[in-house]
Amino acid sequence: MHTNWRVFPIALMAAALLAPCALAAADDDVHRERREQLVESLTRSGFFGLGRQAIEDETVLDAMRAVERHRFVQLAHVPRAYEDTPLPIGHGQTISQPYIVAFMTELLQVEEDDVVLEIGAGSGYQAAVLAEIVDHVYTIEIIEPLGRQCAERMEELDYGNVTVSVGDGYYGWEEHAPFDAIIVTAAASHIPPPLVEQLKPGGRMVIPVGPPFGGQNLMVVEKDEEGTVTQRSVMPVRFVPLTRGEANGDGDGA
């Protein structure tokens, strides 16, 4: 009896230590399965609403598969992390709908050696998806708490090829220009000239343009090798507005 009394609590302690690991592994499996279901849904046209284009770029789909979206949402919204819907991240901002993230990434047509500028870091989700594909992502967030959280999250998740700054994204990041591609995750009233200036010849920018919360269009802006700029509208969208000025108000988010 004396020997059994000693063995029993040790066994209980071992089980107690192993249980969180087992639960974490099971949780990871659930998230992985849901993520795979989400990615599969992105390949179907018209899945949500008429006219929705299927995502066909396997590199983009692999990036969506790799990024753990549940790590970019607030704890209360983790159960909904792999729904194809935007979710609040605080400060009046949202993490973008996965389809929109994938679609905008596909429109950029980026390659592994590219350097990309993102305006509107938000939670960091869009930057993480891009970081799975390109050489480096520079991302700017105007809301300081979000920018700080984003930087901490990137370090925690080991995205060493993402650099986060707090500031007014309208002016871009001239220090690291020109960029192979620029993505804007908040709606601007017009296409910011500084961003066009910082776009490399042969590069492209994807940006929602229009008034706050209505009448916006997703635009693709291209600069050819001679520096000629063209633009085209791709689809109607709805984004939070691009905030200007000091880094203390409601702004952009991805």
N, C-alpha and C positions, 0 to 999 in steps of 0.2 A: 504493500500500500504506500509505503513511504516513497519508493522509487516512482510509482505511478503518479503520485502527487507532484513530483518534480517535473516529470515529462509532460503532463497535461497542460500546464500553463505555458510552457515553451512552445508547444504545438499551437496553442491559441494565439500566442504572440506572432508566430510565423504566418499563420492564416491572416491575422490582422494586417501584417505588413504586405502580404501578397495581394490582399483584396483590392486596395486602391489601384495597383498595377493592372490587375485583371479587368477592373471596371474601366480604367483608362483605355486599355486595349480594345475592349468591347465598344466603348464610345467612339474611338477612332474608326473602327470598322463601320459603325453606323454613319458617321460623317462621310466616310469614303464612298459608301454605297449611295448616299443621297447626292453627293457631288457627281458621281458617275451618272445618276439619273438626270441631274440637271444638265450636264454636258450633252447627254443624248438628246434631250429636248431641244437644245440649241441647234441641232442639225435638221430639225423639222421646220419647213416653211409654214407660215400661217398658224403656228402653234398658239400664239396669243394675238388675236386680231388679224384682220385681212391685210394682205400685202407684206407680211413679215417675211424677210428673206432668211433662208437657212444659212447658218455659219458653215462654211466649207473648208476654210484654211485649217489644216491639221495642226499646224504650229500653234495657232490661236486656241484650238480646242485642247491641245495638250497643256497649254498654260492655264486655261480655266480649270482643267482637271488637277493641276498641281497646286494651285493656290487654295488654301484652306479658309474659305470665306467666313467660317464661324469664328475665326480669330480676329476678324475685322469689325465685328458687330458688338453692340452692348450685350451684356450677359443675359438680360431679359429677352433678347431677340435671337439667342443662339438656336432655339428650336425651329426658327423660321429662316435660318441662315441660307438654306439651299432652295428656298422658294424663289421663283424668278420675279422678284419684286424689289423695289427700293425699300430701305428700312431706315428709321431715324438713328442718327449717331450723336445727337446733341447739338446745341447751339443753332437750332433751326435747320440743320443740314441732314442729308441722307447719304447712305451708301447706295450707289447706283444699281439699278436692275442688272443682273448678270448678262442678260441678252444685250443690253445697250453697251456694257463694257466690252463684250466680245465683238459686237458689231463695229464699234468705233475703233477697236484694236485692229480688226480686219481691214477697215478702210485705210488705216495708216500705211499698210503694206511694209511694215518694218522688217529689218534683217538683223542678224546676230551682231554685226559690227556697228550698228547704229547707236547714236546718242539722241535721247528723246527728252523734250521738255514737257512737263505736265503742269497745267495751271488749275489748281484746286485739288490739293492732296487729299483733303477729307480724312477718311479712315486709313487711306493708303492702299485700298484694294486694287484700284486701277493701276497704280504704280507697280504693285507686286506682280500683276499679270504681265505688264510690259517688261518687268525685270526678268521674267522667265524667258524672254525672247531676245532682248537687246543687250548691248554692252553696258550701257549706263542710263539711268533715269534721273533727271533733275526735276524736283517737284516743289511747287510753291503753294503755301496755304496762308490765307490772310488772317484766319482766326488763330490766335496764338495757342490756346489750349489744345486745339485740334492738331496744329502743327507739331507741338511738343509731343503729344501722344503718338502721332504718326512716326516721328523720328525714333521714339522709344520702341515702338512696335517693330519697325524695320530692323533695329538692332537685335531685338529679342528673337525675331524670326530669321536672322542671319541673311538679310538682304543687303549685303555689303555694296551692291552696285546701285543703291538708291540714295540720293542726297536730298535732304529736306531743308527748306528754308521758309521762314515766316516773312511775308511781305505782300506787296500789291502785285499780283500776277499780270496785270494789264501791261506792265513794262517789261515782262519777260525776265531773263537772267543773262544780261549782256556779257558778263564775265565768261560764261561757258558757251556762248554762241560762236558760230552758227550751229543749228540743230538739224539733224536729218529729218526729224518729224516733231510736230508740236500737237498736243492734244489739250483741249480746254473742256473741263467738266462742269462748267456753269455757263448760263446764257448771257452773252454780251449783247448790248444794243447794236453794236457794229463790230466789224473785224478790227481788232487793235493793230494799228500800223506798226508799233514796235515788235509785235510778234511776226508780222510779215517780214520785217527787216531782218529778224534773227533766224528766219527759215533759210536753210542752205539751198542753193540752186539744185534743182532735181528733187527737192523735198516736198512734203505735203503737211497740211494742218487740217485737223478735224475739230470743228467748233460749232456749238449751238448758238444761233443768232436770233434775236427777237426780244419783244418786251417781256417783263417778268410774268411768269406763270401763265403764258398764253401766246399763241401765234408764233411759236418759235420753229425754226427749221435747222436741221443738222446740215452743216455746210462742209464741203471739202474744198480746201484752198491749195492750189498747186503752183509752184514756182519752177519754171523750166530752166534749162542750163543757161539761157540768155538773160534770165531774171524776169521774164514776163510772167505775170501772175494771173491766173484764171480761177474762177470759183463756180461751184455748182451746188444746188440744193439736192439733198438725198432723201430726207423724210421729215415729217413733222415730229417734234419731240417736246418734252416738257422738263426743263431743268430749273433749279434754283438760280437766282440772278447772280451774275458776277459782281462782287463787291469791290468798290474802289476806295482808296484812302488808307487810313491807319488800320493796323491789324487789330481791331477790337470789335468789329461788328459781325452781323451775319454775312456769310459768304458762300464760297463754293464748297462742294464736297463730292468725293468719290469713294 
